[in-house]
Amino acid sequence: MLSAAKLIKSYGIDFVDISFDDYDENAKEILKEAKLNVACMHNNFDFTKSLKEISDELSKAYRMVDTASELKLKNILVVPGFVRGDTDYNTARENIAAALNLLCEYAEKKQVDIMLEDFDGDFAPYHTTEELLWLLDRVKSAKIAFDTGNFRYSDEDELEALNKLIDKVVYLHLKDRSDVKNPSEPQKTISGEDMYACPVGGGYIRIETVLKKLLNSGYRGDVVIEHFGAYDQLLFAQKSAEYLKKLIKR
């Protein structure tokens, strides 16, 4: 892991995202040795049940906020639960909204924003733009981590989604997708099309247009490259970093 972290640093990458579950003493030592800093924390929770049933989950989320505050992070990404089995969709997302409101209230005191993203799975009741807007309407202080590649899972256009969410975007995940087969395991969209992970700039997501639109809107947040499902994370990170360096010089 240390050698991989040092390679990441050598590509010109200074910050990484890390899950709260993985942020242990070993991870801290690796990041320190590689001279990498944490840009954002993320973690999965299950807020689909009633508040009485999720006290442990909320306590863990509060600890994540505390850790983010200690690290002086501006934002954390919360994946608030999935609807599976006999879980009722409407009840689940009402419960998610209630829990997020409590978490946002706590995080506000620590000067940390709670972010949601367009999670690419139909079991996530926030995988479409409209579902995210529904949550944002009920959790007024929640923000958006905009993932450029995930909207295509739901057969949505990333620019149309950005137009609707741009006022809430405080963090950017640059993820590209390709319809060209490669060794990565393909992910099927809602309509059954295969999407393949690829380096940023190597697929059909309009990365440059998204960046320009956000910057023109006044966005000055972090820009993160993501390669979920990549057959070679280090290779993809290197190629993505090279693409962004060239893009910045234009």
C-alpha positions, 0 to 999 in steps of 0.5 A: 500500500505504501508503494502505491501511495507513493506512486500516486504522489508521484503522479502529481496527486496531493490529496485523496478521499478515504472511507471513515472505516478505513481511516485507521492508524495504518492508513494514517502512517501510509498517508504521512509517509507518502506525503498525501493529505485527506481531501474528503471522507466518505462512508456507508450508513443505513439510515433507512430505519426509524431514528430509534433503530439507527442510534448506533449508525448516527453515533458513528456518523457523528464520530465521522464528523468529529474526525473531519472537523479535527482534520479541518475538512470542509465536507464529508460524503454520506451514503445514507442507505439502500432499499433492498428486500421488503424495505418500503421505498417511501418510508426508507427515504423519509427516514433517510431525510430525518436522519440527515437533518439531525446529522447536518445540524450536528455537522453545522456546529463543526463547520462541516458540510454533509454531501450526497451523491448520485449513487449508481445503483437502483437500490439507492433512493438517490440515484437519479437527479429527481431523487436527489432534488427530493432529498435536498428539498427536505434536507436544506443544508445538505450539499452535492458531491457531483459524480460526472459518471454516475448519472449515466447509470440511470440513463441521465445526461450529466450536463442536464443533471448539473444544470439542476444541481449546480447551486448545491455542488461543493465537491466534484468527482471526475469519473469517465465511462466508455462503451469500448470493451476493456478488462474492467468489469462492465456495469450495466445501466438501467436500460441494460447498456454496458459501461466500462471504467476508463481514465478521465478523458478517455470516455464519453463523459463531457469532462471538460464541459462540466469543469468549465461550467462549474468554474464559470459558476464560481465553483472553487472546490476540490476536483477528484479523479475516481476510477471505480471498477478499473482493472488497474487503479494506478494506471488509470490514476496516472493517465487521468492525472496526465489528462488533467494537467494538459487540460489545465494548461489549455 
